[in-house]
């Protein structure tokens, strides 16, 4: 989803990574990193030989390939490990078990909802896929996950940078009850929905936002509570858009959404968010897919049903067209990777040497 250009050289010359963001509108600007100067080539060595030796001795350690701390390696993190169950789903299942025990004691009747079912002659499908989730249901599910994070929290552990009492988003003074009680699901959804519409983000960014939120809660060992949930959500949305979107919203645009915030506050929020997750911005396809399907089942259990449509000839043709387009993207990506051979790398290194 994001265009990332990795320029990696061996430790002798240093390591450099930069992101290139194309400019498309007034609220987006191109941001390019400064290149790292390359060491001068000795006179006795030809540039081609020098670059070839660099290819042979290249041993790149990506920031995400570092070793995990021993205490974290013992318990798999759901935002990193696709085999670990998501935190919000565990909390929801705990809440369901408690409600079932209560309903058995009080003899509360179970509600049943009608649903369309497919048969041999009719097939009902929804438009939500892993690559293009249905926007409304996905954002509602993420908002509900945030709600259960607050509802089932163990404590109120937080940090000053996320505390809305210390860093208010609005000029009007909030009542004391505002920071004591968990907000309703519809209030959380309205906040997240407005942010996504204002920053022009699609549904897949909501899933990545939830992954970053759970990564922050696990790494920093804090809780999502009424005093910090808004600023944590803002930090996660800001980070997901910058990492995974080609044209991102600048930090100063968030100051227009929240009139009481300054550009320094937003920059510091982003900086500390990155530090707390140890700059681990990677989201693998397997982790993303796990969150997507967990959110689907989560939505179904909470009656956030996806709109289903009868599979007719026109919809079949559309599905086939989308499938062919995805196959073409995969083939083109694989072809580009194979075409970038050692000769291309030598040419790249030579051009860097000449420029420096």
Secondary structure as UniProt FT lines:
FT   STRAND          4..7
FT   TURN            11..13
FT   STRAND          16..19
FT   TURN            26..27
FT   TURN            43..44
FT   HELIX           47..57
FT   HELIX           63..65
FT   HELIX           70..74
FT   TURN            78..80
FT   TURN            82..83
FT   HELIX           87..106
FT   STRAND          124..126
FT   HELIX           135..151
FT   HELIX           160..162
FT   TURN            164..166
FT   HELIX           176..179
FT   HELIX           185..198
FT   TURN            199..200
FT   HELIX           203..220
FT   TURN            226..228
FT   HELIX           229..244
FT   HELIX           251..257
FT   TURN            259..260
FT   HELIX           263..276
FT   TURN            277..279
FT   HELIX           285..301
FT   TURN            302..303
FT   STRAND          308..310
FT   HELIX           313..339
FT   HELIX           342..355
//
